[in-house]
Amino acid sequence: MDTRLPLSQLLAGRSLQGSTVSFGITDDWLQGRTTFGGLISACAVAAMREVAGAQWPTGVRLIALQTNFVGPVGLGQMDVEVQLLREGKNLRQVQAVVRQAGETAAVLLGVFGVARETALPRLAPVPPAVPVTPGDAAPLPYIAGMTPNFTQHLDFRWAEGHLPFSGQDTWQARVYARLKDDKVDDELLTVLLADAAPTAAISRLTTRVPSSSVSWALELAAPSRAGTGDGYWRIDKDTRAAAGGYVNDTTTLWTPNGELAAFGYQVVAVYG
C-alpha cells in the first residue's frame, strides 16, 4: 500500500490562521531526523503567496529566496509565520519564519517581482551537453533506511558524476530528476528540485554520514516557455570548496525544455 503524501495534497491540506500558515509533515518527507529542506522552502513560498500575495497581480514571480536552516523540523505541524516587509511598484520583499512546537527552525526572505521594460537583450544560457539522456540513465531506487525518505517522491537518474558514498574522485554531478505522479506549480517545483540532489562532495566518501544545508541562496530565472510537464529537470551540482566539515556548493537547475530555471548557492555541513 502506497502511504506517500503527494506534495499537492500536503499543500492542499494547509490551514491559515491570521498571518500563519500550518502544514502537516509526514514521515515520507523526512531527510534523516529533519524534513527535506526543499520542502520546507517550498511550503514557505506557498505561505508567502497565501498571506502576502493574495491580491498581487498576475505576473508577479519569485525572483530570489534566501533560506537559513536554524533547527530540525520533525513530524507533525509546521507553522510558517509570514510578514510583508515592503511592497514597491516592482518588487515585494516577504519574510517567513518557520517554527515547530514554538522553536524557530528556519528563516526565509523571498523577493517577488514583475517584468519591466529594459534595453538589455535577453541572455539565455544553455545547458552544457552530457552524454547520457534520462532514458539511458538507470533510476536511483528508493531503499528504506538507506536513501532519504523524501526521495521516494522523486525519480533521480545520474547523468554524470557518481552516487553518494561511492568513494569516487569527483566534485561534481549532473542529475536528472522529476516529481513522481504529482503536479504542482512550476515556481514551487523549482524551489523543491533546486535542493533535491545531494552535494557532490559526499560521492568521495565510502562511509554513510549525514549532511545538512546550513544556508541556501536561490536565484530564479524566467524561462520563456511555460508548461514543463512531467519531464526530467536537470540538476548540475558543483562543489567549489571544502574544509573543516563544510562545503560550498553551486547548483544550476535546468527545465525539461533545457532553459535555465535557477542558480543556487549553499553551505552544507557534512558530519563525517
JOHU-V563303 format. One record per pair of residues at least 6 apart in sequence whose ideal C-beta (glycine too) atoms are under 8 Angstrom apart, sorted by the first residue. I is the first residue (numbers start at 1). J is the second residue. D is the distance in Angstrom with one decimal. If there is no record, write none. Layout:
<<I & J & D> <I & J & D>>
This chain:
<<3 & 28 & 6.8> <4 & 28 & 4.8> <4 & 152 & 6.1> <4 & 153 & 6.3> <5 & 26 & 4.6> <5 & 28 & 6.1> <5 & 29 & 7.2> <6 & 153 & 7.3> <6 & 181 & 6.9> <6 & 182 & 4.3> <7 & 39 & 7.4> <7 & 42 & 7.5> <7 & 153 & 6.7> <7 & 179 & 6.7> <7 & 182 & 5.5> <7 & 184 & 5.3> <7 & 188 & 7.8> <7 & 192 & 7.2> <8 & 182 & 5.3> <8 & 183 & 6.3> <8 & 184 & 5.4> <10 & 23 & 6.4> <10 & 24 & 7.0> <10 & 25 & 8.0> <10 & 26 & 7.3> <10 & 29 & 7.2> <10 & 39 & 7.9> <10 & 43 & 7.8> <11 & 23 & 7.6> <11 & 43 & 7.3> <11 & 46 & 5.7> <11 & 184 & 6.8> <11 & 188 & 7.5> <13 & 23 & 7.4> <13 & 24 & 5.8> <14 & 21 & 5.4> <14 & 22 & 6.3> <14 & 23 & 5.0> <14 & 24 & 8.0> <14 & 43 & 7.6> <14 & 46 & 7.1> <14 & 47 & 7.6> <14 & 50 & 7.8> <15 & 21 & 7.2> <15 & 22 & 5.0> <16 & 22 & 7.9> <16 & 50 & 6.2> <16 & 51 & 7.3> <19 & 51 & 5.2> <19 & 81 & 6.1> <19 & 82 & 5.2> <19 & 83 & 6.7> <20 & 51 & 8.0> <20 & 79 & 5.3> <20 & 80 & 6.7> <20 & 81 & 4.8> <20 & 82 & 7.3> <21 & 43 & 7.8> <21 & 46 & 7.3> <21 & 47 & 3.8> <21 & 50 & 5.7> <21 & 51 & 6.5> <21 & 79 & 7.5> <21 & 80 & 4.9> <21 & 82 & 6.9> <22 & 77 & 5.4> <22 & 78 & 6.9> <22 & 79 & 5.1> <22 & 80 & 7.4> <23 & 43 & 5.0> <23 & 77 & 7.4> <23 & 78 & 4.9> <23 & 80 & 7.1> <24 & 76 & 7.1> <24 & 77 & 6.2> <24 & 78 & 7.7> <25 & 35 & 5.3> <25 & 39 & 7.9> <25 & 73 & 6.4> <25 & 74 & 7.1> <25 & 75 & 5.7> <25 & 76 & 6.2> <25 & 77 & 7.6> <25 & 78 & 5.2> <26 & 75 & 6.9> <27 & 75 & 6.2> <27 & 149 & 6.2> <28 & 149 & 5.4> <28 & 150 & 7.0> <28 & 152 & 6.1> <28 & 153 & 7.1> <29 & 35 & 5.6> <29 & 36 & 5.6> <29 & 39 & 5.3> <29 & 149 & 6.7> <29 & 150 & 5.1> <29 & 153 & 7.5> <30 & 36 & 7.0> <30 & 74 & 7.6> <30 & 75 & 7.5> <30 & 148 & 7.3> <30 & 149 & 4.4> <30 & 150 & 6.5> <31 & 37 & 7.2> <31 & 148 & 4.4> <31 & 149 & 6.8> <31 & 150 & 5.5> <32 & 148 & 6.7> <32 & 210 & 5.3> <32 & 212 & 7.5> <33 & 72 & 5.6> <33 & 74 & 6.9> <34 & 72 & 3.7> <34 & 73 & 5.5> <34 & 74 & 6.8> <34 & 212 & 7.2> <35 & 72 & 7.7> <35 & 73 & 4.1> <35 & 74 & 7.2> <35 & 78 & 7.2> <35 & 150 & 7.9> <36 & 148 & 7.0> <36 & 149 & 8.0> <36 & 150 & 3.8> <36 & 195 & 7.5> <36 & 196 & 8.0> <37 & 67 & 7.2> <37 & 69 & 5.9> <37 & 195 & 5.2> <37 & 212 & 7.8> <37 & 213 & 5.0> <37 & 216 & 6.9> <38 & 150 & 8.0> <38 & 191 & 6.4> <38 & 192 & 4.4> <38 & 193 & 7.1> <38 & 194 & 6.9> <38 & 195 & 3.4> <38 & 196 & 5.6> <39 & 150 & 6.7> <39 & 192 & 6.6> <40 & 67 & 7.6> <40 & 69 & 7.5> <40 & 73 & 5.9> <40 & 78 & 7.4> <40 & 98 & 6.1> <40 & 105 & 7.5> <40 & 106 & 5.6> <41 & 65 & 6.4> <41 & 67 & 5.1> <41 & 106 & 7.7> <41 & 108 & 6.5> <41 & 191 & 5.2> <41 & 192 & 7.8> <41 & 195 & 6.7> <41 & 216 & 7.3> <41 & 218 & 7.6> <42 & 188 & 4.6> <42 & 189 & 8.0> <42 & 191 & 4.6> <42 & 192 & 4.7> <43 & 78 & 6.9> <43 & 80 & 6.2> <43 & 98 & 7.9> <44 & 67 & 7.6> <44 & 80 & 5.3> <44 & 96 & 4.2> <44 & 98 & 6.1> <44 & 106 & 7.1> <44 & 108 & 4.8> <44 & 110 & 7.5> <45 & 62 & 6.2> <45 & 65 & 6.7> <45 & 96 & 7.9> <45 & 110 & 6.1> <45 & 187 & 6.9> <45 & 188 & 6.1> <45 & 191 & 5.7> <46 & 188 & 6.2> <47 & 80 & 3.9> <47 & 82 & 5.3> <47 & 96 & 5.9> <48 & 82 & 5.5> <48 & 94 & 4.5> <48 & 96 & 5.6> <48 & 108 & 8.0> <48 & 110 & 5.0> <48 & 112 & 7.7> <49 & 56 & 7.8> <50 & 82 & 7.8> <51 & 82 & 3.8> <51 & 84 & 7.7> <52 & 82 & 5.7> <52 & 83 & 7.8> <52 & 84 & 4.2> <52 & 87 & 7.9> <52 & 92 & 7.1> <52 & 94 & 4.7> <53 & 60 & 6.7> <53 & 92 & 7.4> <53 & 94 & 7.6> <53 & 112 & 6.8> <56 & 92 & 7.2> <56 & 112 & 7.3> <57 & 114 & 7.4> <59 & 114 & 5.2> <59 & 115 & 6.6> <60 & 92 & 6.9> <60 & 112 & 5.2> <60 & 113 & 6.9> <60 & 114 & 5.5> <61 & 112 & 6.6> <61 & 113 & 6.8> <61 & 114 & 7.6> <61 & 187 & 6.7> <61 & 220 & 7.2> <61 & 222 & 6.7> <62 & 110 & 6.1> <62 & 111 & 7.5> <62 & 112 & 5.6> <62 & 187 & 5.4> <62 & 190 & 8.0> <62 & 191 & 7.6> <62 & 220 & 5.4> <63 & 91 & 7.7> <63 & 111 & 4.8> <63 & 112 & 6.4> <63 & 113 & 4.7> <63 & 219 & 7.4> <63 & 220 & 5.9> <64 & 110 & 7.4> <64 & 111 & 4.3> <64 & 217 & 7.4> <64 & 218 & 6.7> <64 & 219 & 5.3> <64 & 220 & 6.8> <65 & 108 & 6.5> <65 & 109 & 7.4> <65 & 110 & 5.2> <65 & 111 & 7.5> <65 & 191 & 6.5> <65 & 216 & 8.0> <65 & 217 & 7.7> <65 & 218 & 4.5> <65 & 220 & 7.4> <66 & 108 & 6.5> <66 & 109 & 4.5> <66 & 110 & 7.9> <66 & 215 & 7.8> <66 & 216 & 7.5> <66 & 217 & 5.4> <66 & 218 & 7.7> <67 & 106 & 6.1> <67 & 107 & 7.7> <67 & 108 & 4.9> <67 & 213 & 7.8> <67 & 215 & 7.0> <67 & 216 & 4.5> <67 & 217 & 7.8> <67 & 218 & 7.5> <68 & 106 & 6.5> <68 & 107 & 4.9> <68 & 108 & 7.6> <68 & 214 & 7.6> <68 & 215 & 5.1> <68 & 216 & 7.9> <69 & 105 & 7.5> <69 & 106 & 5.3> <69 & 212 & 7.0> <69 & 213 & 5.5> <69 & 214 & 6.2> <69 & 215 & 7.1> <69 & 216 & 7.4> <70 & 104 & 5.2> <70 & 105 & 5.7> <70 & 106 & 5.7> <70 & 107 & 6.4> <71 & 103 & 6.0> <71 & 104 & 6.7> <71 & 105 & 4.7> <71 & 106 & 7.9> <72 & 105 & 6.7> <73 & 98 & 6.7> <73 & 100 & 5.3> <73 & 105 & 4.7> <73 & 106 & 7.4> <74 & 100 & 6.7> <76 & 100 & 7.1> <76 & 101 & 7.9> <77 & 100 & 7.0> <78 & 98 & 6.3> <78 & 99 & 7.7> <78 & 100 & 5.4> <78 & 105 & 7.5> <79 & 98 & 7.2> <79 & 99 & 4.9> <79 & 100 & 6.9> <80 & 96 & 5.3> <80 & 97 & 7.3> <80 & 98 & 5.4> <80 & 99 & 7.9> <81 & 96 & 6.9> <81 & 97 & 4.8> <81 & 99 & 6.7> <82 & 94 & 6.4> <82 & 95 & 7.2> <82 & 96 & 5.2> <83 & 94 & 7.1> <83 & 95 & 4.7> <83 & 96 & 7.8> <83 & 97 & 7.9> <84 & 92 & 7.1> <84 & 93 & 7.8> <84 & 94 & 5.5> <85 & 93 & 4.5> <85 & 94 & 6.5> <85 & 95 & 5.5> <85 & 109 & 7.9> <86 & 92 & 7.0> <86 & 93 & 4.9> <87 & 93 & 8.0> <90 & 113 & 5.5> <90 & 114 & 5.7> <90 & 116 & 5.9> <91 & 111 & 6.3> <91 & 112 & 7.1> <91 & 113 & 4.7> <92 & 111 & 7.4> <92 & 112 & 4.5> <92 & 113 & 7.1> <93 & 109 & 6.7> <93 & 110 & 7.3> <93 & 111 & 5.6> <93 & 112 & 7.9> <94 & 109 & 7.3> <94 & 110 & 4.7> <94 & 111 & 7.9> <94 & 112 & 6.8> <95 & 107 & 7.4> <95 & 108 & 7.0> <95 & 109 & 5.6> <95 & 110 & 7.8> <96 & 107 & 7.6> <96 & 108 & 4.4> <96 & 109 & 7.9> <96 & 110 & 6.9> <97 & 104 & 6.2> <97 & 106 & 7.6> <97 & 107 & 5.5> <97 & 108 & 7.7> <98 & 104 & 7.3> <98 & 105 & 4.7> <98 & 106 & 4.0> <98 & 107 & 7.4> <98 & 108 & 7.2> <99 & 105 & 6.2> <115 & 222 & 7.2> <122 & 224 & 7.8> <124 & 224 & 7.3> <124 & 259 & 6.8> <124 & 260 & 6.9> <125 & 260 & 5.0> <126 & 258 & 6.6> <127 & 234 & 6.2> <127 & 236 & 7.4> <127 & 252 & 7.7> <127 & 254 & 4.6> <127 & 258 & 5.6> <128 & 236 & 7.6> <130 & 159 & 4.5> <130 & 160 & 5.3> <130 & 174 & 5.0> <130 & 234 & 7.8> <131 & 159 & 7.7> <131 & 160 & 7.7> <132 & 158 & 7.9> <132 & 159 & 4.3> <132 & 160 & 7.1> <133 & 159 & 7.9> <134 & 157 & 5.4> <134 & 159 & 7.8> <134 & 176 & 4.5> <134 & 232 & 4.2> <137 & 157 & 3.6> <137 & 158 & 5.9> <137 & 159 & 5.6> <137 & 176 & 6.2> <138 & 157 & 6.8> <138 & 158 & 7.6> <139 & 155 & 5.9> <139 & 156 & 6.8> <139 & 157 & 5.5> <140 & 147 & 7.2> <140 & 151 & 7.3> <140 & 156 & 4.1> <140 & 157 & 6.9> <140 & 158 & 6.9> <140 & 163 & 7.1> <141 & 147 & 7.5> <142 & 151 & 5.4> <142 & 152 & 4.2> <146 & 208 & 7.8> <152 & 180 & 7.9> <153 & 179 & 6.5> <153 & 180 & 5.9> <153 & 182 & 7.2> <154 & 177 & 5.5> <154 & 178 & 6.9> <154 & 179 & 6.1> <154 & 180 & 6.4> <154 & 193 & 8.0> <154 & 196 & 6.0> <155 & 176 & 8.0> <155 & 177 & 6.7> <155 & 178 & 5.1> <155 & 179 & 7.9> <155 & 180 & 5.5> <155 & 232 & 7.6> <156 & 175 & 6.0> <156 & 176 & 7.2> <156 & 177 & 5.3> <156 & 196 & 7.7> <156 & 197 & 7.3> <157 & 175 & 7.1> <157 & 176 & 4.2> <157 & 177 & 7.5> <157 & 232 & 7.0> <158 & 173 & 6.8> <158 & 174 & 7.5> <158 & 175 & 5.7> <158 & 176 & 7.8> <159 & 174 & 4.3> <159 & 175 & 6.6> <159 & 176 & 5.8> <159 & 234 & 7.1> <160 & 172 & 7.1> <160 & 173 & 6.4> <160 & 174 & 3.8> <161 & 168 & 7.9> <161 & 170 & 5.2> <161 & 172 & 5.5> <161 & 173 & 3.1> <161 & 174 & 6.2> <161 & 175 & 7.6> <161 & 200 & 5.7> <161 & 203 & 6.3> <161 & 237 & 7.5> <162 & 168 & 3.8> <162 & 170 & 5.5> <162 & 173 & 7.3> <162 & 203 & 4.4> <163 & 203 & 6.6> <164 & 198 & 5.4> <164 & 202 & 4.7> <164 & 203 & 5.7> <164 & 205 & 7.7> <164 & 208 & 8.0> <165 & 202 & 6.2> <165 & 203 & 7.3> <165 & 205 & 5.2> <165 & 206 & 6.2> <165 & 207 & 6.8> <165 & 208 & 5.2> <165 & 209 & 8.0> <166 & 203 & 5.6> <166 & 206 & 7.7> <167 & 203 & 8.0> <167 & 204 & 6.9> <167 & 205 & 6.8> <167 & 206 & 4.0> <168 & 203 & 5.3> <168 & 204 & 6.6> <169 & 204 & 6.8> <170 & 200 & 6.2> <170 & 203 & 5.3> <170 & 204 & 6.9> <171 & 200 & 5.6> <171 & 201 & 6.6> <171 & 204 & 7.7> <171 & 238 & 6.7> <171 & 239 & 4.3> <171 & 242 & 7.9> <172 & 200 & 5.1> <172 & 236 & 7.6> <172 & 237 & 6.3> <172 & 238 & 4.8> <172 & 239 & 7.0> <173 & 197 & 6.6> <173 & 200 & 4.3> <173 & 203 & 6.8> <173 & 235 & 7.9> <173 & 236 & 7.7> <173 & 237 & 4.6> <174 & 234 & 6.5> <174 & 235 & 7.5> <174 & 236 & 5.4> <174 & 237 & 7.6> <175 & 197 & 4.5> <175 & 234 & 7.1> <175 & 235 & 4.6> <175 & 236 & 8.0> <175 & 237 & 6.9> <176 & 232 & 4.1> <176 & 233 & 7.2> <176 & 234 & 5.6> <176 & 235 & 7.8> <177 & 193 & 5.7> <177 & 196 & 5.4> <177 & 197 & 6.7> <177 & 232 & 6.6> <177 & 233 & 5.6> <177 & 234 & 7.7> <177 & 235 & 5.8> <178 & 230 & 6.0> <178 & 231 & 6.5> <178 & 232 & 4.9> <178 & 233 & 6.4> <178 & 256 & 7.8> <179 & 189 & 6.4> <179 & 192 & 7.3> <179 & 193 & 7.6> <179 & 230 & 7.3> <183 & 230 & 7.2> <184 & 192 & 7.7> <186 & 226 & 7.4> <186 & 228 & 5.7> <187 & 220 & 7.6> <189 & 228 & 7.5> <189 & 233 & 7.9> <190 & 220 & 6.0> <190 & 253 & 6.5> <190 & 261 & 5.0> <190 & 262 & 5.5> <191 & 218 & 6.7> <193 & 233 & 5.2> <193 & 235 & 6.5> <193 & 253 & 6.1> <193 & 261 & 7.9> <194 & 218 & 5.6> <194 & 235 & 7.3> <194 & 251 & 5.8> <194 & 253 & 4.8> <194 & 261 & 7.5> <194 & 262 & 5.0> <194 & 264 & 4.9> <195 & 213 & 7.0> <195 & 216 & 6.7> <195 & 251 & 7.9> <195 & 264 & 7.3> <195 & 266 & 7.9> <196 & 235 & 6.4> <197 & 235 & 4.3> <197 & 237 & 5.3> <197 & 251 & 7.5> <198 & 211 & 6.6> <198 & 237 & 7.7> <199 & 211 & 6.1> <199 & 237 & 6.6> <199 & 239 & 6.0> <199 & 247 & 5.5> <199 & 249 & 5.1> <199 & 266 & 7.5> <199 & 268 & 4.7> <199 & 270 & 7.2> <200 & 237 & 4.7> <200 & 238 & 6.8> <200 & 239 & 5.1> <200 & 249 & 7.5> <201 & 239 & 4.5> <201 & 242 & 5.5> <201 & 247 & 4.5> <201 & 249 & 7.5> <201 & 268 & 7.4> <201 & 270 & 6.4> <202 & 209 & 7.4> <202 & 211 & 5.8> <202 & 270 & 6.4> <205 & 270 & 8.0> <205 & 272 & 6.7> <207 & 272 & 6.4> <209 & 270 & 6.5> <209 & 271 & 5.3> <209 & 272 & 2.8> <210 & 271 & 4.9> <210 & 272 & 7.5> <211 & 268 & 5.6> <211 & 269 & 6.6> <211 & 270 & 4.6> <211 & 271 & 6.7> <212 & 268 & 6.9> <212 & 269 & 5.3> <212 & 271 & 7.6> <213 & 266 & 5.4> <213 & 267 & 7.3> <213 & 268 & 5.5> <213 & 269 & 7.9> <214 & 246 & 7.3> <214 & 266 & 7.9> <214 & 267 & 4.5> <214 & 268 & 6.8> <214 & 269 & 5.5> <215 & 266 & 7.0> <215 & 267 & 4.9> <216 & 264 & 6.6> <216 & 265 & 7.3> <216 & 266 & 4.9> <216 & 267 & 7.9> <217 & 264 & 6.9> <217 & 265 & 4.5> <217 & 266 & 7.7> <218 & 262 & 5.7> <218 & 263 & 7.5> <218 & 264 & 5.0> <218 & 265 & 7.9> <219 & 262 & 6.3> <219 & 263 & 4.6> <219 & 264 & 7.6> <220 & 261 & 7.0> <220 & 262 & 4.8> <221 & 259 & 7.5> <221 & 260 & 4.4> <221 & 261 & 5.9> <221 & 262 & 6.2> <221 & 263 & 7.6> <223 & 255 & 5.3> <223 & 257 & 6.8> <223 & 259 & 4.0> <223 & 260 & 7.0> <223 & 261 & 6.2> <224 & 259 & 6.7> <225 & 255 & 7.9> <225 & 257 & 5.3> <225 & 259 & 6.6> <228 & 255 & 5.0> <228 & 256 & 5.1> <228 & 257 & 6.6> <229 & 256 & 6.6> <231 & 256 & 3.1> <231 & 257 & 7.9> <232 & 256 & 5.8> <233 & 253 & 6.3> <233 & 254 & 6.4> <233 & 255 & 6.1> <233 & 256 & 5.9> <233 & 261 & 7.0> <234 & 253 & 7.4> <234 & 254 & 4.4> <235 & 251 & 6.3> <235 & 252 & 7.8> <235 & 253 & 5.7> <235 & 254 & 8.0> <236 & 251 & 6.8> <236 & 252 & 4.3> <236 & 253 & 7.7> <236 & 254 & 7.3> <237 & 249 & 6.3> <237 & 250 & 7.7> <237 & 251 & 5.7> <238 & 249 & 6.8> <238 & 250 & 5.0> <238 & 251 & 7.8> <239 & 247 & 5.2> <239 & 248 & 7.1> <239 & 249 & 5.5> <240 & 248 & 4.8> <240 & 249 & 6.8> <240 & 250 & 5.9> <241 & 247 & 6.9> <241 & 248 & 4.4> <242 & 248 & 7.4> <242 & 270 & 8.0> <245 & 269 & 6.2> <245 & 270 & 5.8> <245 & 271 & 7.1> <246 & 267 & 5.9> <246 & 268 & 6.9> <246 & 269 & 5.7> <246 & 270 & 7.3> <247 & 267 & 7.5> <247 & 268 & 5.0> <247 & 270 & 6.1> <248 & 265 & 7.7> <248 & 266 & 7.5> <248 & 267 & 6.1> <248 & 268 & 8.0> <249 & 264 & 7.7> <249 & 265 & 7.4> <249 & 266 & 4.5> <249 & 267 & 7.9> <249 & 268 & 5.8> <250 & 263 & 7.2> <250 & 264 & 6.8> <250 & 265 & 5.8> <250 & 266 & 7.8> <251 & 262 & 7.5> <251 & 263 & 7.1> <251 & 264 & 3.6> <251 & 265 & 7.6> <251 & 266 & 7.0> <252 & 260 & 7.2> <252 & 262 & 7.6> <252 & 263 & 5.9> <252 & 264 & 7.7> <253 & 260 & 7.7> <253 & 261 & 4.3> <253 & 262 & 4.5> <253 & 263 & 7.8> <253 & 264 & 7.0> <254 & 260 & 6.3> <254 & 261 & 6.1> <255 & 261 & 5.0>>
